[in-house]
Amino acid sequence: MYLASLIIWVLNFVPGILPQSRILRVNPATAKLGEDALITYTFTPEPGDDFDYLVWFESDADGVIQGVAGNIINNIPGNPPPNPRYNLSDNGSLIIYNVEVEDTGYYLLRVILAISDQEPWVDVFSTLTVFYIETPLLEPQEKTVNENESAIFLCPLPDGVPTPITITWIKDGGALNVSDTEKYPQLDTTLEIIRVNEMDEGDYQCRAENEAYSGDEGKLSNTGTLSVFHQPKPTTHHSQKIEPGSDTDLLVGITFLGIVIGIVLSSSVFVFLWWKTRTSSSNKYTTYNTKQKTDIQTYEDLRRNEDTPSVYEDLSTEGYTPSVYMNVKTKR
């Protein structure tokens, strides 16, 4: 076996032993979507060949030319290409400007020989692969959950070439660290967040990547916003720290002001009631004292006006109670 391979190598590469064979090769090509593609070829004529011109065609996987429309371009002088997106390099390689996904396929090169001992042309075909990746779609666009519940975002794999396609999760513009499998138990096309808290709130995106489009060249999805509903917690005044300028500081100030106003109002009512009581007692004493003085004055007046002595019986009681005087005349 090794001896046969050595003989074939000698026959092909040692001049003069065998005549040189004709070789035509079209090299596979790749290009990113929107870039320019270059499909190159190599042609080695055999003795007696006279190169005339070449033509590029679209073909199928078997190298069969796709009808008359398959004629893309040739290098015949004065024969312009049917499509301005196609052109030829100086050596006849095919150039396709601003490639599209539909440009992916098979391309056949036909070399026309003016003088040949065999067929007047040689056909060889190869492929053009256009790399691309579509923009993924993130669902839902808005998500609200209670604190300590779970949240889920979905990002189905988009179409693209080459494969495989991977998903990178983005939060607030930066790559999300999903190394904690307890926090993020399900990844790839599904992002599940366990026991959400206020730190999980924000804008989420997924970025689709492949070998041709990785990192920042990947395609970003739309944004999904996660909001967390926080359960109210009991207030513990003894352990609550008041930050200057905070809402708690304002609440404490209002509460303190209310207490002061309550104390002032209570003191005012107490003073008013005390004053009212004192005033009432003073008026009562004055009334009784005035009445007593009036009764005494009346008694004195009666004594001065009587022509004859009279006997009066004092029926007054002690203290400030009113006194009653009775005039009893004596018999003469």
Secondary structure per residue as TSV (DSSP state, phi and psi in degrees):
chain	resnum	aa	ss	phi	psi
A	1	M	-	360.0	-46.7
A	2	Y	H	-66.1	-34.1
A	3	L	H	-65.1	-40.9
A	4	A	H	-64.8	-41.0
A	5	S	H	-64.8	-37.7
A	6	L	H	-66.3	-39.7
A	7	I	H	-64.6	-42.4
A	8	I	H	-65.5	-38.0
A	9	W	H	-64.7	-42.1
A	10	V	H	-64.3	-43.1
A	11	L	H	-64.8	-31.1
A	12	N	H	-86.0	-29.7
A	13	F	H	-112.3	-9.7
A	14	V	S	-92.5	116.4
A	15	P	T	-59.5	141.3
A	16	G	T	90.0	-17.0
A	17	I	T	-78.2	-49.8
A	18	L	S	-125.8	149.4
A	19	P	-	-68.0	147.6
A	20	Q	-	-68.6	131.3
A	21	S	-	-89.0	155.5
A	22	R	-	-76.8	133.2
A	23	I	E	-130.7	127.5
A	24	L	E	-132.9	126.0
A	25	R	E	-135.9	133.3
A	26	V	E	-108.3	125.9
A	27	N	-	-86.4	135.6
A	28	P	-	-58.7	144.0
A	29	A	E	-128.4	151.8
A	30	T	E	-135.3	154.3
A	31	A	E	-160.5	147.2
A	32	K	E	-78.4	153.1
A	33	L	T	-55.0	127.6
A	34	G	T	90.2	-10.1
A	35	E	S	-91.5	179.4
A	36	D	-	-96.9	135.6
A	37	A	E	-103.3	144.2
A	38	L	E	-127.4	116.2
A	39	I	E	-104.2	111.2
A	40	T	-	-98.8	165.5
A	41	Y	E	-147.0	163.1
A	42	T	E	-130.1	138.6
A	43	F	E	-134.7	124.1
A	44	T	E	-116.8	107.6
A	45	P	-	-76.0	159.1
A	46	E	-	-98.7	164.1
A	47	P	T	-54.8	132.1
A	48	G	T	97.9	-11.2
A	49	D	-	-76.8	141.6
A	50	D	E	-128.2	106.4
A	51	F	E	-67.7	130.8
A	52	D	E	-107.0	-68.7
A	53	Y	E	-157.1	174.7
A	54	L	E	-133.5	158.3
A	55	V	E	-139.0	138.4
A	56	W	E	-104.1	139.3
A	57	F	E	-130.8	159.5
A	58	E	E	-90.5	140.0
A	59	S	E	-138.9	177.4
A	60	D	-	-97.7	-171.7
A	61	A	T	-67.7	-14.2
A	62	D	T	-98.4	2.5
A	63	G	-	82.4	16.1
A	64	V	-	-85.9	126.4
A	65	I	B	-64.6	137.7
A	66	Q	-	-85.8	70.8
A	67	G	T	66.3	-167.8
A	68	V	G	-68.2	-33.5
A	69	A	G	-69.7	-11.1
A	70	G	G	-72.3	-15.1
A	71	N	E	-71.0	106.9
A	72	I	E	-86.9	-54.7
A	73	I	E	-163.7	152.9
A	74	N	E	-140.8	170.9
A	75	N	-	-105.9	26.7
A	76	I	-	-72.0	126.1
A	77	P	T	-56.2	135.2
A	78	G	T	78.8	7.1
A	79	N	-	-112.5	94.1
A	80	P	-	-69.9	154.5
A	81	P	-	-69.2	146.1
A	82	P	S	-70.9	-19.0
A	83	N	S	-129.2	123.7
A	84	P	T	-66.3	-10.2
A	85	R	T	-78.2	-10.3
A	86	Y	E	-109.3	145.6
A	87	N	E	-156.9	170.2
A	88	L	E	-118.9	141.9
A	89	S	-	-77.0	-179.6
A	90	D	T	-62.4	-32.2
A	91	N	T	-96.8	6.6
A	92	G	-	97.0	4.0
A	93	S	-	-66.9	149.7
A	94	L	E	-87.0	131.0
A	95	I	E	-114.4	128.9
A	96	I	E	-119.1	116.2
A	97	Y	S	-82.5	143.8
A	98	N	S	48.3	63.7
A	99	V	-	-63.1	149.3
A	100	E	-	-115.8	166.9
A	101	V	G	-60.1	-35.8
A	102	E	G	-67.3	-13.7
A	103	D	G	-76.1	-12.2
A	104	T	-	-62.3	131.8
A	105	G	E	160.6	-158.6
A	106	Y	E	-107.5	139.2
A	107	Y	E	-129.4	130.6
A	108	L	E	-111.0	134.8
A	109	L	E	-108.1	127.2
A	110	R	E	-114.6	121.2
A	111	V	E	-100.3	121.4
A	112	I	E	-94.3	128.2
A	113	L	E	-107.1	134.2
A	114	A	E	-78.4	-40.0
A	115	I	E	-130.9	123.2
A	116	S	-	-155.4	146.4
A	117	D	S	-81.8	-10.3
A	118	Q	S	-119.7	-138.7
A	119	E	-	-64.9	149.4
A	120	P	S	-78.2	-1.9
A	121	W	E	-149.9	164.7
A	122	V	E	-131.3	130.9
A	123	D	E	-113.4	134.4
A	124	V	E	-145.6	139.6
A	125	F	E	-127.8	161.6
A	126	S	E	-152.7	-166.7
A	127	T	E	-120.4	154.5
A	128	L	E	-122.1	126.5
A	129	T	E	-113.9	123.3
A	130	V	E	-98.0	120.4
A	131	F	E	-83.5	137.2
A	132	Y	E	-160.8	168.2
A	133	I	E	-154.0	132.7
A	134	E	-	-83.9	163.4
A	135	T	-	-78.1	126.7
A	136	P	-	-73.8	160.9
A	137	L	-	-116.9	121.1
A	138	L	-	-96.0	137.0
A	139	E	B	-134.6	144.6
A	140	P	-	-81.1	169.2
A	141	Q	S	-82.5	-21.7
A	142	E	E	-139.4	138.2
A	143	K	E	-143.8	126.7
A	144	T	E	-125.3	126.1
A	145	V	E	-133.5	159.7
A	146	N	E	-75.1	153.2
A	147	E	T	-59.2	139.1
A	148	N	T	76.5	3.0
A	149	E	S	-89.6	-177.2
A	150	S	-	-106.5	150.3
A	151	A	E	-128.3	144.2
A	152	I	E	-132.4	132.1
A	153	F	E	-118.7	141.1
A	154	L	E	-114.3	140.2
A	155	C	-	-142.7	85.0
A	156	P	-	-60.2	147.7
A	157	L	-	-65.8	129.7
A	158	P	-	-83.0	170.8
A	159	D	-	-74.6	151.7
A	160	G	E	177.5	162.3
A	161	V	E	-138.5	132.9
A	162	P	S	-84.0	172.2
A	163	T	S	-105.9	159.0
A	164	P	-	-80.2	161.8
A	165	I	-	-108.7	131.9
A	166	T	E	-115.5	161.8
A	167	I	E	-118.1	130.4
A	168	T	E	-113.9	132.1
A	169	W	E	-92.8	137.0
A	170	I	E	-120.5	137.0
A	171	K	E	-129.4	122.3
A	172	D	T	53.5	39.5
A	173	G	T	87.8	-6.0
A	174	G	E	-123.2	155.3
A	175	A	E	-61.5	133.0
A	176	L	-	-83.9	128.8
A	177	N	-	-79.6	107.7
A	178	V	-	-110.2	26.8
A	179	S	-	-70.1	-22.2
A	180	D	-	-80.3	99.0
A	181	T	T	-71.6	-19.5
A	182	E	T	-74.6	-33.5
A	183	K	T	-80.0	-38.8
A	184	Y	-	-124.4	79.8
A	185	P	-	-75.0	-20.3
A	186	Q	-	-130.4	124.1
A	187	L	-	-124.9	-150.8
A	188	D	T	63.0	-113.2
A	189	T	T	-82.4	-7.2
A	190	T	E	-128.4	126.9
A	191	L	E	-107.8	113.4
A	192	E	E	-110.6	127.5
A	193	I	E	-112.8	120.4
A	194	I	S	-94.6	141.2
A	195	R	S	50.6	63.7
A	196	V	-	-64.4	148.4
A	197	N	-	-140.8	-174.9
A	198	E	G	-62.9	-23.4
A	199	M	G	-71.7	-19.0
A	200	D	G	-86.7	-10.4
A	201	E	-	-66.0	144.6
A	202	G	E	151.0	-168.6
A	203	D	E	-103.4	128.1
A	204	Y	E	-113.8	144.9
A	205	Q	E	-141.5	160.8
A	206	C	E	-120.1	144.0
A	207	R	E	-119.0	122.2
A	208	A	E	-88.7	134.2
A	209	E	E	-137.1	151.6
A	210	N	-	-143.7	-168.8
A	211	E	S	-63.0	-33.4
A	212	A	S	-85.0	-28.9
A	213	Y	S	-126.1	96.3
A	214	S	-	-125.2	158.0
A	215	G	G	63.9	-133.9
A	216	D	G	-66.4	-16.5
A	217	E	G	-79.8	-10.7
A	218	G	S	-65.1	166.9
A	219	K	E	-98.6	125.0
A	220	L	E	-87.7	142.7
A	221	S	-	-82.9	-178.4
A	222	N	-	-68.7	175.5
A	223	T	-	-99.9	138.8
A	224	G	E	-118.1	124.3
A	225	T	E	-99.0	129.7
A	226	L	E	-106.5	125.0
A	227	S	E	-119.0	142.5
A	228	V	E	-116.6	127.6
A	229	F	E	-88.1	119.4
A	230	H	-	-92.8	129.2
A	231	Q	-	-74.0	135.6
A	232	P	-	-65.1	140.8
A	233	K	-	-108.9	147.7
A	234	P	-	-60.8	142.4
A	235	T	-	-83.8	128.3
A	236	T	-	-116.5	98.4
A	237	H	T	-66.2	-33.1
A	238	H	T	-70.7	-23.4
A	239	S	T	-112.4	1.1
A	240	Q	-	-79.4	129.8
A	241	K	-	-95.5	126.6
A	242	I	-	-96.3	121.4
A	243	E	-	-93.4	136.1
A	244	P	T	-59.1	133.9
A	245	G	T	83.0	2.9
A	246	S	S	-87.7	171.2
A	247	D	H	-65.5	-32.7
A	248	T	H	-63.9	-39.8
A	249	D	H	-61.3	-42.5
A	250	L	H	-64.4	-42.3
A	251	L	H	-63.0	-42.8
A	252	V	H	-63.1	-40.8
A	253	G	H	-62.6	-43.0
A	254	I	H	-64.4	-41.7
A	255	T	H	-62.1	-45.3
A	256	F	H	-61.1	-43.1
A	257	L	H	-61.9	-39.6
A	258	G	H	-63.6	-38.9
A	259	I	H	-64.0	-44.1
A	260	V	H	-61.9	-44.1
A	261	I	H	-63.5	-39.5
A	262	G	H	-62.8	-42.3
A	263	I	H	-63.6	-42.8
A	264	V	H	-62.6	-44.9
A	265	L	H	-64.8	-42.9
A	266	S	H	-62.0	-42.9
A	267	S	H	-63.5	-38.9
A	268	S	H	-64.2	-43.5
A	269	V	H	-63.7	-42.9
A	270	F	H	-61.4	-45.7
A	271	V	H	-63.5	-40.5
A	272	F	H	-63.7	-46.7
A	273	L	H	-63.3	-39.8
A	274	W	H	-62.3	-45.1
A	275	W	H	-63.7	-38.7
A	276	K	H	-64.3	-41.7
A	277	T	H	-65.3	-44.0
A	278	R	H	-62.8	-42.2
A	279	T	H	-64.1	-40.6
A	280	S	H	-65.2	-41.6
A	281	S	H	-65.4	-40.0
A	282	S	H	-65.3	-41.2
A	283	N	H	-65.3	-37.7
A	284	K	H	-65.8	-42.4
A	285	Y	H	-64.2	-42.6
A	286	T	H	-62.8	-38.5
A	287	T	H	-65.5	-46.8
A	288	Y	H	-63.8	-42.3
A	289	N	H	-65.3	-40.2
A	290	T	H	-65.4	-40.0
A	291	K	H	-63.7	-40.7
A	292	Q	H	-64.6	-42.5
A	293	K	H	-63.2	-37.2
A	294	T	H	-66.4	-41.0
A	295	D	H	-65.4	-41.0
A	296	I	H	-63.9	-42.1
A	297	Q	H	-63.0	-38.9
A	298	T	H	-65.9	-37.1
A	299	Y	H	-64.3	-42.0
A	300	E	H	-66.1	-40.2
A	301	D	H	-63.6	-38.6
A	302	L	H	-66.1	-37.0
A	303	R	H	-66.2	-36.6
A	304	R	H	-74.7	-29.0
A	305	N	H	-90.5	-14.8
A	306	E	-	-75.6	132.4
A	307	D	S	-72.9	-29.4
A	308	T	S	-125.3	153.5
A	309	P	-	-60.8	144.1
A	310	S	-	-125.1	157.0
A	311	V	E	-109.5	123.4
A	312	Y	E	-112.6	140.2
A	313	E	E	-111.8	120.1
A	314	D	E	-83.7	114.4
A	315	L	-	-105.5	15.6
A	316	S	-	-70.9	156.2
A	317	T	-	-105.9	166.7
A	318	E	S	-71.7	163.5
A	319	G	T	84.2	-144.9
A	320	Y	T	-107.4	16.5
A	321	T	S	-74.6	150.7
A	322	P	-	-59.0	147.4
A	323	S	-	-106.9	142.2
A	324	V	-	-117.1	126.3
A	325	Y	E	-113.1	134.7
A	326	M	E	-116.8	133.8
A	327	N	E	-96.1	114.6
A	328	V	E	-115.2	112.9
A	329	K	-	-80.9	142.1
A	330	T	-	-90.2	148.7
A	331	K	-	-75.1	140.8
A	332	R	-	-95.2	360.0
